[in-house]
Amino acid sequence: MEFKVIRRRALHSALGLSVATLGCCAVCAQDDKKDNVTGKLSVDMHGAVHAMVERCYVFEQDSNVSFSFASQYPLAFNVHHHGDSGTEFPVKRESETIYQAEFESKADHEYCFMWENRIFREAQWVFDLFFTVTPIENSSL
């Protein structure tokens, strides 16, 4: 079981810039017994109003994706997918510092994790996204 990183970017909409994220790093491990993939991804957040960070992935088969993060400051957060009928949001939250959830992904669809800072802060900070991807056929084992 693998997942493909499609797009890693940080958006700073206040300046209208799209900037490649240099501080992104993913660490993954595979559980041979269940074909699960677990990992950690560092997210660099900026204190400007409407600063956004987005991480997009494609999972090679239908999967349950569980994840968690803890940010120093509250952030708007969503997981979205651009489907044939528009953008779908399996997860959408307005203000979270600590959050844990799961969603079901479809094979070969791109899913994006996105955070938005809505209050100006004179800070930049880093937090981690922890995740586990479990193929649907193995989720009951």
C-alpha contacts under 8 A as a table, 3 or more apart, distances in Angstrom:
res1	aa1	res2	aa2	distance
1	M	30	Q	7.79
1	M	35	D	5.75
1	M	36	N	6.85
1	M	37	V	6.94
1	M	60	E	7.11
1	M	61	Q	7.93
1	M	135	P	7.62
2	E	37	V	7.15
2	E	59	F	6.77
2	E	60	E	6.34
3	F	57	Y	6.67
3	F	58	V	5.69
3	F	59	F	4.51
3	F	60	E	5.92
4	K	57	Y	5.64
4	K	58	V	5.20
4	K	59	F	6.47
4	K	60	E	7.72
5	V	8	R	7.41
5	V	56	C	6.34
5	V	57	Y	4.73
5	V	58	V	6.62
6	I	56	C	5.60
6	I	57	Y	5.29
6	I	58	V	6.70
6	I	110	E	7.61
7	R	55	R	6.15
7	R	56	C	5.11
7	R	57	Y	7.08
8	R	20	A	6.95
8	R	21	T	6.48
8	R	24	C	7.66
8	R	54	E	6.48
8	R	55	R	4.96
8	R	56	C	6.43
9	R	18	S	7.23
9	R	19	V	6.23
9	R	20	A	4.91
9	R	21	T	5.11
9	R	53	V	6.34
9	R	54	E	5.73
9	R	55	R	6.59
10	A	18	S	6.41
10	A	19	V	5.56
10	A	20	A	6.17
10	A	21	T	5.61
10	A	51	A	7.92
10	A	52	M	5.92
10	A	53	V	4.26
10	A	54	E	5.99
11	L	16	G	7.92
11	L	17	L	6.32
11	L	18	S	4.87
11	L	19	V	6.18
11	L	51	A	6.14
11	L	52	M	4.88
11	L	53	V	5.77
11	L	54	E	7.53
12	H	15	L	5.92
12	H	16	G	6.21
12	H	17	L	5.47
12	H	18	S	6.39
12	H	19	V	7.54
12	H	48	A	7.71
12	H	50	H	7.00
12	H	51	A	4.58
12	H	52	M	5.97
13	S	16	G	4.52
13	S	17	L	6.16
13	S	18	S	7.80
13	S	50	H	6.11
13	S	51	A	5.95
13	S	52	M	7.31
14	A	17	L	7.86
14	A	48	A	7.25
14	A	49	V	6.84
14	A	50	H	6.39
14	A	51	A	6.90
21	T	24	C	6.04
21	T	44	D	7.95
23	G	42	S	7.42
23	G	43	V	7.48
23	G	44	D	6.51
24	C	41	L	6.94
24	C	42	S	5.64
24	C	43	V	6.28
24	C	44	D	7.29
25	C	41	L	5.64
25	C	42	S	5.71
26	A	39	G	6.83
26	A	40	K	5.64
26	A	41	L	4.38
26	A	42	S	6.82
27	V	39	G	5.23
27	V	40	K	5.27
27	V	41	L	6.49
28	C	37	V	6.61
28	C	38	T	5.55
28	C	39	G	4.09
28	C	40	K	6.63
29	A	37	V	5.67
29	A	38	T	5.38
29	A	39	G	6.17
30	Q	35	D	6.43
30	Q	36	N	5.64
30	Q	37	V	4.51
30	Q	38	T	6.39
31	D	34	K	5.80
31	D	35	D	5.34
31	D	36	N	5.10
31	D	37	V	6.34
31	D	38	T	7.87
32	D	35	D	5.09
32	D	36	N	7.26
33	K	36	N	7.94
34	K	134	T	7.61
34	K	138	N	6.14
34	K	141	L	7.50
35	D	134	T	6.99
35	D	135	P	7.15
35	D	138	N	7.55
36	N	132	T	6.78
36	N	133	V	5.59
36	N	134	T	4.74
36	N	135	P	6.85
37	V	132	T	5.62
37	V	133	V	5.11
37	V	134	T	6.77
38	T	130	F	7.62
38	T	131	F	5.59
38	T	132	T	4.24
38	T	133	V	6.31
39	G	130	F	5.80
39	G	131	F	5.42
39	G	132	T	6.54
40	K	128	D	6.34
40	K	129	L	5.57
40	K	130	F	4.50
40	K	131	F	6.38
41	L	128	D	5.47
41	L	129	L	5.08
41	L	130	F	6.54
42	S	126	V	6.64
42	S	127	F	5.79
42	S	128	D	4.48
42	S	129	L	6.35
43	V	53	V	7.51
43	V	126	V	5.46
43	V	127	F	5.38
43	V	128	D	5.87
43	V	129	L	7.17
44	D	53	V	7.61
44	D	124	Q	7.32
44	D	125	W	5.98
44	D	126	V	4.55
44	D	127	F	6.85
45	M	51	A	7.57
45	M	52	M	7.50
45	M	53	V	6.82
45	M	117	N	7.91
45	M	124	Q	5.67
45	M	125	W	5.30
45	M	126	V	5.95
45	M	127	F	7.95
46	H	51	A	6.07
46	H	52	M	7.86
46	H	117	N	7.53
46	H	123	A	6.65
46	H	124	Q	4.59
46	H	125	W	6.68
47	G	51	A	6.91
47	G	117	N	6.69
47	G	119	I	7.57
47	G	120	F	5.57
47	G	121	R	4.45
47	G	122	E	5.73
47	G	123	A	5.10
47	G	124	Q	5.55
48	A	51	A	5.38
48	A	117	N	7.00
48	A	118	R	7.95
48	A	119	I	7.37
48	A	120	F	5.14
48	A	121	R	6.41
48	A	122	E	7.72
49	V	117	N	5.79
49	V	118	R	5.03
49	V	119	I	5.30
49	V	120	F	4.85
49	V	121	R	7.84
50	H	116	E	5.77
50	H	117	N	5.23
50	H	118	R	5.22
50	H	119	I	7.69
51	A	116	E	5.68
51	A	117	N	5.41
51	A	118	R	7.56
52	M	114	M	6.93
52	M	115	W	5.52
52	M	116	E	4.40
52	M	117	N	6.50
53	V	114	M	5.65
53	V	115	W	5.36
53	V	116	E	6.69
54	E	112	C	6.36
54	E	113	F	5.57
54	E	114	M	4.30
54	E	115	W	6.54
55	R	112	C	5.41
55	R	113	F	5.19
55	R	114	M	6.49
56	C	110	E	6.40
56	C	111	Y	5.43
56	C	112	C	3.97
56	C	113	F	6.23
57	Y	110	E	5.40
57	Y	111	Y	5.36
57	Y	112	C	6.33
58	V	107	A	7.50
58	V	108	D	5.51
58	V	109	H	5.51
58	V	110	E	4.52
58	V	111	Y	6.29
59	F	62	D	7.23
59	F	63	S	7.37
59	F	105	S	7.30
59	F	106	K	7.38
59	F	107	A	5.70
59	F	108	D	5.69
59	F	109	H	6.87
59	F	110	E	7.46
60	E	107	A	5.16
60	E	108	D	5.34
61	Q	106	K	6.46
61	Q	107	A	3.94
61	Q	108	D	6.64
61	Q	135	P	6.56
62	D	104	E	7.24
62	D	105	S	5.52
62	D	106	K	4.40
62	D	107	A	4.61
62	D	135	P	5.93
62	D	136	I	5.70
63	S	104	E	5.71
63	S	105	S	5.20
63	S	106	K	6.64
63	S	107	A	7.52
63	S	133	V	6.25
63	S	134	T	5.27
63	S	135	P	4.15
63	S	136	I	4.79
64	N	102	E	6.85
64	N	103	F	5.86
64	N	104	E	4.56
64	N	105	S	6.25
64	N	133	V	5.82
64	N	134	T	5.14
64	N	135	P	6.29
64	N	136	I	6.20
64	N	139	S	7.42
65	V	102	E	5.32
65	V	103	F	5.40
65	V	104	E	6.08
65	V	105	S	6.89
65	V	131	F	6.94
65	V	132	T	5.79
65	V	133	V	4.60
65	V	134	T	6.43
66	S	100	Q	7.58
66	S	101	A	5.79
66	S	102	E	3.99
66	S	103	F	6.58
66	S	131	F	5.55
66	S	132	T	5.30
66	S	133	V	6.59
67	F	100	Q	5.73
67	F	101	A	5.75
67	F	102	E	6.11
67	F	129	L	6.83
67	F	130	F	5.40
67	F	131	F	4.14
67	F	132	T	6.41
68	S	98	I	7.52
68	S	99	Y	5.51
68	S	100	Q	4.15
68	S	101	A	6.56
68	S	129	L	5.80
68	S	130	F	5.32
68	S	131	F	6.59
69	F	97	T	7.79
69	F	98	I	5.83
69	F	99	Y	5.63
69	F	100	Q	6.70
69	F	127	F	7.15
69	F	128	D	5.86
69	F	129	L	4.75
69	F	130	F	6.35
70	A	97	T	5.44
70	A	98	I	4.24
70	A	99	Y	6.52
70	A	127	F	6.48
70	A	128	D	7.04
70	A	129	L	7.80
71	S	74	P	6.63
71	S	75	L	7.64
71	S	96	E	7.85
71	S	97	T	4.82
71	S	98	I	6.35
71	S	126	V	7.69
71	S	127	F	5.61
71	S	128	D	8.00
72	Q	97	T	6.48
72	Q	125	W	7.38
72	Q	127	F	7.61
73	Y	97	T	5.78
74	P	95	S	5.33
74	P	96	E	4.82
74	P	97	T	4.44
74	P	117	N	7.45
75	L	94	E	7.11
75	L	95	S	4.97
75	L	96	E	5.28
75	L	97	T	6.43
75	L	115	W	6.14
75	L	116	E	5.56
75	L	117	N	5.12
75	L	118	R	6.83
76	A	93	R	5.80
76	A	94	E	4.44
76	A	95	S	4.71
76	A	96	E	6.38
76	A	115	W	5.64
76	A	116	E	5.02
76	A	117	N	6.50
76	A	118	R	7.20
77	F	91	V	7.94
77	F	92	K	6.00
77	F	93	R	5.18
77	F	94	E	6.42
77	F	95	S	7.20
77	F	96	E	7.23
77	F	113	F	7.50
77	F	114	M	5.62
77	F	115	W	4.52
77	F	116	E	6.39
78	N	89	F	6.87
78	N	90	P	7.86
78	N	91	V	5.20
78	N	92	K	4.23
78	N	93	R	6.05
78	N	112	C	7.98
78	N	113	F	5.95
78	N	114	M	5.35
78	N	115	W	6.73
79	V	89	F	5.82
79	V	90	P	6.03
79	V	91	V	5.03
79	V	92	K	6.50
79	V	111	Y	6.62
79	V	112	C	5.40
79	V	113	F	4.52
79	V	114	M	6.24
80	H	87	T	6.59
80	H	88	E	5.55
80	H	89	F	4.44
80	H	90	P	6.29
80	H	91	V	7.09
80	H	111	Y	5.66
80	H	112	C	5.28
80	H	113	F	6.75
80	H	114	M	7.92
81	H	87	T	5.62
81	H	88	E	5.22
81	H	89	F	6.49
81	H	90	P	7.94
81	H	109	H	7.31
81	H	110	E	6.02
81	H	111	Y	4.81
81	H	112	C	6.39
82	H	86	G	5.85
82	H	87	T	4.42
82	H	88	E	6.33
82	H	110	E	7.21
82	H	111	Y	7.71
83	G	86	G	5.23
83	G	87	T	5.79
83	G	88	E	6.75
89	F	92	K	6.15
90	P	103	F	6.31
91	V	103	F	7.46
93	R	96	E	6.95
96	E	99	Y	6.24
105	S	109	H	7.45
105	S	111	Y	7.68
106	K	109	H	5.84
117	N	120	F	7.55
134	T	138	N	6.75
134	T	139	S	5.97
135	P	138	N	5.47
135	P	139	S	6.22
136	I	139	S	5.15
136	I	140	S	7.91
137	E	140	S	7.22
138	N	141	L	5.52
